[in-house]
């Protein structure tokens, strides 16, 4: 089980996979539209809503950022990379995937998930080890966007990139200064975009597997953007 907290993560979970929600704990009342929607969905699906205190929710969630609501839910479902590709092919869509190479900060991971959903990414691929994982903190940082995208956990990122290339999917790695400007590259292709870890960027072996290296030109005083940006 996983403990979700925050209005948007709980609401989006109720919308996308209501049967996975086992119980909800509330420590706030009022006419907030989202809270009303949560209560209505919980009633519709027979989910018990418990009255709780703010302190109880802090203890349950491990965070003061719970926004007065916590839910106990089944873990986020995982997808197979091959299934995501096959679905895109059936729907005659270009493949667009985001690969996170050891991004470990939950805020960065959540922000990247949210951006990925908004940009039409079909799946986010991340390693089994040395990654933030699919935690409640990541769900909160994504504002519930984690419920709207396929999540693929793999053992080896470099090997996965090779499999993507066999499917004629271009692999583009992001780097601070090397390679080609992202503004000059034709992105209208089947694409897997790789974002490296905070500080160190992509691992050397992962970078070697890329078909192209892209950078965001930095005319200002800073050398690079945050991973999630």
TORMITOR-696915 format. One record per residue: x, y, z of N, C-alpha, C, O in turn. Coordinates in pm, whole numbers, plus 50000, padded with zeros to 5 digits. Example, Ala and Ser with C-alpha at 12.3 -4.5 7.8 and 13.67 -1.06 7.14 Angstrom:
! TORMITOR-696915
513194943150780512304955050780513204967050780514244966850846
512854977550708513674989450714512905000350787513415011450804
This chain:
! TORMITOR-696915
500844988050000500005000050000500885012550000502035012350045
500315023349949501005036249947500075046650006498855046049987
500645056150077499855066850139499945079250052500985085850048
498865082549983498815094749903498395106349989497605104650082
498915118149959498445129950032498395141849938499125142649840
497505151149972497295162949887496045161349803495695150249762
495375172449777494095172249707494215166349567493465157249531
495145171349487495235166849347495635152149335495015145049256
496645147349407496975133149397495805123949432495585113849365
495075127349538493945118949578492815119749476492215109649441
492525131749430491445133349333491745126149203490875119349149
492955127649151493295121149025493315105949039492965098748945
493735101049154493695086649178492255081549179491965070849126
491365089149238489945085449240489355085249099488505076849068
489815094349016489295094948879489815083448794489065077548715
491105080148809491745070648719491645056148767491475047048685
491755053948896491725040148946491045039649084491685036849185
489745042449085489015043449212489065030649295489065031249418
489105019049228489105006449302490405004349379490474995849468
491425012149346492705010849416492715018649547493595016449631
491755027649567491685035649688490955027749796489805023649775
491605025549909491015017350015490305025650122489285021450175
490835037250152490205045950251490765060150238491865062250187
489975069750285490355083850277490215089950416489285086850490
491145098850449491135105550579491115120650554491965125950483
490145127350613489955141750592490085149450723489595144950827
490745160850717490855169450834490445183650798490865193250863
489625184950696489155198250657487745197250602487355187050545
487015207850619485655208550569485525221350486486415229850487
484435222650418484215234850341483595232250206483225220950175
483485242650127482815241849998483805240749882483435243149767
485065237249911486065235749807485565225849701485165214649734
485585229949576485045221749467485725208149460485075197949439
487045208049477487775195449468487425186049583487275173949563
487275191649703486895183449817485495177549798485245165949832
484605185649745483255180749716483295169449616482605159349631
484115171049513484255160549411484835147749471484405136749437
485825149249559486415137749624485365130349708485275118049703
484575137949784483545131849867482505124549783482055113649819
482115130649672481125124549584481645111649520480915101749511
482895111949476483485099949416483655088849520483435077149491
484065092649640484215082749747482875076149777482815063949795
481805083949783480465078549807480055069349692479485058649714
480335073749569479965065949451480625052049452480005042149413
481875051449496482605038949490482645031649625483345021649640
481905036649720481825029849849483095030349930483395021050006
483865041049915485115042649989484835050050119484235060750119
485275044350229485045050250360485905062750379487105062650352
485265073550425485975086050453485995088050604484945088850668
487195088950662487345090450807487655105050841488405111750769
487085109950950487415123251002488705122051082488825113551170
489675130751052490965130151118491415144151158490835154051115
492445144751241493035157551278494245160351189494775151451123
494655172951188495825176751110497055168951155497855164451072
497215167251286498385160151338498365145551297499415139851266
497195139351295497105125551252497515123951106498165114151069
497135133751023497495132950881498995135050861499585129150771
499595143450944501055145150936501745132050969502705128150902
501255125151070501845112351108501645101950999502545093950973
500485101950936500205092150831501025094750705501565085450645
501125107450666501775110950540503265113450554504015112450457
503685116850676505085120550696505415134250642506585137650622
504375142350618504585155750560503525165450610502355161750624
503915178050636502915188150671502185193650548501275201850561
502575189050429501995194050304500825185350258500595184050137
500085179550350499025170150313497735176850267496865170350211
497615190150289496435197850247495125192550308494045194450252
495245185950421494055181450492493455168650441492325165250476
494185161250357493625148850304494705138450278495775141550225
494405126050316495305114750296494465102950248493325101250290
495035094750163494345082750115495285070850118496465072150085
494775059550155495525047050145495155040450014493975038249985
496165037149933495895031949799496885021049762497945019649823
496515013349662497435003449608498565010649534498365021949489
499725004449521500855010849451500485014449307499555008749249
501235023749251501005027849112501295016249018502305009349034
500425013948921500665002748828501835005648736502085017048698
502564995048700503704996248609503344990648472502514981548460
503974996048370503744991748232505024985948173506124988648222
504864978148069505984972647996506294981647877505394986047806
507564984247855507964993347746507444988347612506944996347532
507544975447587507074969747459505574972047441505124974747329
504814971047549503364973147540503054987747505502124990547428
503824997047561503615011247531503885014047383503125021147317
504975008347332505315010147191504235004247101503805010447004
503794992147135502774985447054501474993447052500814994446948
501104999247165499885007147171499995019747085499045023447015
501155026147089501365038047006501285034546858500715041946779
501865023146821501825018846681500375016046638499965020046529
499615009246723498215006246690497405019046668496555019746579
497685029046751496955041646743497555051246643497115062746631
498575046546570499265054346467499785067546523499655078246462
500375066546641500985078146706502505076946701503055065946699
503155088346699504605088246715504935084546859504255088946952
505975076746878506405073247013507145085147075508025091147012
506785088347196507455099047268507605094347413506615093047486
508845091847453509105086747587510125095347659511005101247597
509985095947789510935103047874511695092847956511095084448024
513015093547949513875084148022514605091848132515315101548104
514425087548256515075094048369516255085548415516075074748471
517455090448391518665083048426519115086848567519945095748585
518555079948666518955081748806518595095548862519345101048942
517465100948821516945113048885516415108849022515515100549031
516975114549129516705109449263515875118749350515375114449454
515715130949312514945140249394513455138849365513055139849249
512615136449465511175134749441510515146949377509605145449295
510975158849412510395171049353510695171649204509825174749123
511955168749168512315168549026511535157848950511015160348841
511455145949008510745135048942509275138548922508725136248815
508645144049026507255147849014507025158748911506075158248833
507905168648911507785179448813507975174348670507285178648578
508915165048653509145159148521507935151048475507585151348357
507295143948566506085136448531504975145848486504275143248389
504835156848558503795166548522504055172648385503145173748303
505305176548360505665182148230505475171848119505025175148010
505825159248149505685148648050504245146848007503955145547888
503335146848103501905145448071501445157247985500725155347887
501865169148022501445181147948502025181447806501455187847718
503155174647784503815174647653503435162547567503935161147456
502565154047617502125142647538503025130547542502935121847456
503905129847642504765118147658503885106047692502975107047775
504165094747629503355082847653503835074547772503035067847837
505115075047800505645067047911506895073447967507665079847896
507075071648098508305075848164509035063148207508485054648277
510285062148164511115050548193512155054448298512825064648285
512295046248401513245049348508513855036448561513245025848548
515035037148620515715025048667515155019948798514565027348876
515355007048819514885000748944515665005949063515115007349172
516955008949043517805013949149518275028149117518245032449002
518705035149221519245048849207518235058149140518575065649048
516995057549187515955066349136515025070049251514995063249353
514265080749233513385085349340512295075249374511865074449489
511865067549275510805057849302509425064149294509295076349283
508415055749298507035060449286506435062249425505685053749474
506785073249487506385075849625505255086249630504915092549531
504705087749750503665097749771504215111849745503495120549694
505485114149780506095127249757506185130349608505965141749567
506505120249528506545122049383505145124949329504975133649244
504155117649378502775120049335502325134049369501665140649288
502685138749489502315152349531502995162649442502355172249399
504285160749414505015170249330504485170549187504575180649118
503915159249144503355158649008501955164249000501375165148892
501385168149116500015173249124499015163049068497995166849009
499305150349087498405139749041498635135348898497965126248852
499565141748828499825138048688500335123748676500225117648569
500905118348782501425104848781500365094548744500685083648697
499105098048764497995088848732497685088548583496895080248538
498275097548506497885099348366498965095348266498925099748151
499925087348308501015083748219501495069648252501425065348367
501985062548152502525049148175503875050248245504705058648209
504095041648344505305041748424506045028548400505495017848425
507285029448353508045017448317509335016748399510235024948380
509415007148490510615005148569511464994248504510984983248478
512724997448476513594987948408514844985348491515214993348577
515494974148464516704970448538517904978248485518754982548563
517984979948354519164985948292518754996348188518154992948086
519065008848215518675019748124519395018447990518765019947885
520685015747992521455014847867520905003947776520745006047656
520604992247833520044981247754518664984947701518304981147589
517894992247779516554996447734516655006047616515845005447524
517645014747620517835024047507518155016347379517695020147271
518925005847392519234997647275517964991147219517784990247098
517094986747306515834980647262514944991047193514274987847095
514955003147243514175013947179514715016747039513945018746945
516025016847026516635019346896516295008446795516135011146676
516164996046842515754985046755514334987146702513964981946597
513554994946776512184998346734512155011246653511095017146632
513335015646607513465027946527513045040446604512505049946546
513295040346733513045052046816514375058946843515305052846895
514455071546806515675079346829515845081746979514885084147051
517095081147023517415083847163518215096847169519325097747116
517645106847233518295119947246518645122447392517755122847478
519915124247419520355127347554520505142247574520815149547480
520275146947695520405161247725521695163847801522015156947897
522425173947756523705177447815523765192647831523045199847762
524625197747920524685212247943525215220247824524645230547789
526315215547762526955224047661527265216847530527355223447426
527425203847532527815196647411526645195147315525515199247343
526945189047201525885185147109525215196647036525805207147013
523975194147002523195203146916522155210746996521625205547094
521865222846954520805230547020519465223447002519135219146891
518715222447108517405215847101516465223347006515515217646953
516755236246985515895244346897516175241546749515365244946664
517305235546719517665232546581517385218046542517535214346425
516995209846638516795195646612515335192946576514415198146640
515125184746473513765181246431513205170846527513615159246523
512285174746611511715165846712510515158046660509895150446734
510185159846534509015153246475509355138946431509245135446314
509795130946530510225117046505509805108646627509415114046730
509905095546613509775086846730510975089646819512115088146776
510715093646943511795099347025511735094547170510655093547229
512905091647225513085089447368514065100047417515215100447373
513615108547506514415119647557514965115847694514205112447785
516285116347709516935112047833517335124147917518015133247869
516915124148043517305134448138518215127848242517845117848303
519385133548263520335127848358520065132048501519175140248527
520825126648593520635129248735521055143348772521755150248698
520585147448890520945160548940522445161348964523025152449027
523065171748914524495173648938525385166848835526155173548766
525295153548823526205146048737525675144148595526455141248504
524385145648575523825143448442523755128748407523725120148496
523735125748278523665111748235524955104348269526045110048266
524805091648302525985083248320526685081248185526045082048079
527985078748190528785078048067528265067447969528165070047850
527945055648020527475044847932526135048547868525905045647751
525275054947945523975059247890524185069647781523535069147677
525095079047806525375089447706525895083347576525555087947467
526725072947587527265066447468526185059747384526345058147263
525105055847447524025049147376523125058847299522315054447218
523255071647323522375081447260522715083347112523875082747073
521685085547031521895088446889522325102846868523035106046773
521875111546958522185125746946522195131847086521465127547175
523035142047103523075149447229522525163347205522895170047109
521635167647293520975180547278521245189347400521405184447512
521305202247376521455211647486520495223247470520045226147359
520195229847579519425242247577520435253647585521115254947687
520575261947481521565272747483521385281747605520265285147642
522505285447667522495293447790523185306847766524385308147794
522475316847716523115329747694523285337947822523975348147821
522655333547931522735341048056523945337448140524935332248088
523855340248271524985338248360525085323948414526135320148467
524035315948401524065302348453524465292348344524185294348226
525125281648386525625271848291524565261848250524625256648138
523595258848336522615248648301521345250648381521315257948480
520285243848335518995244148404518895232448501519615222548491
517985233848594517645222648682517125211048600516515213248496
517335198748646516905186948571515415187448536515035184448422
514565191348630513145191448603512765202648506511815201048428
513485213748509513215224548414513575220448274513415228348180
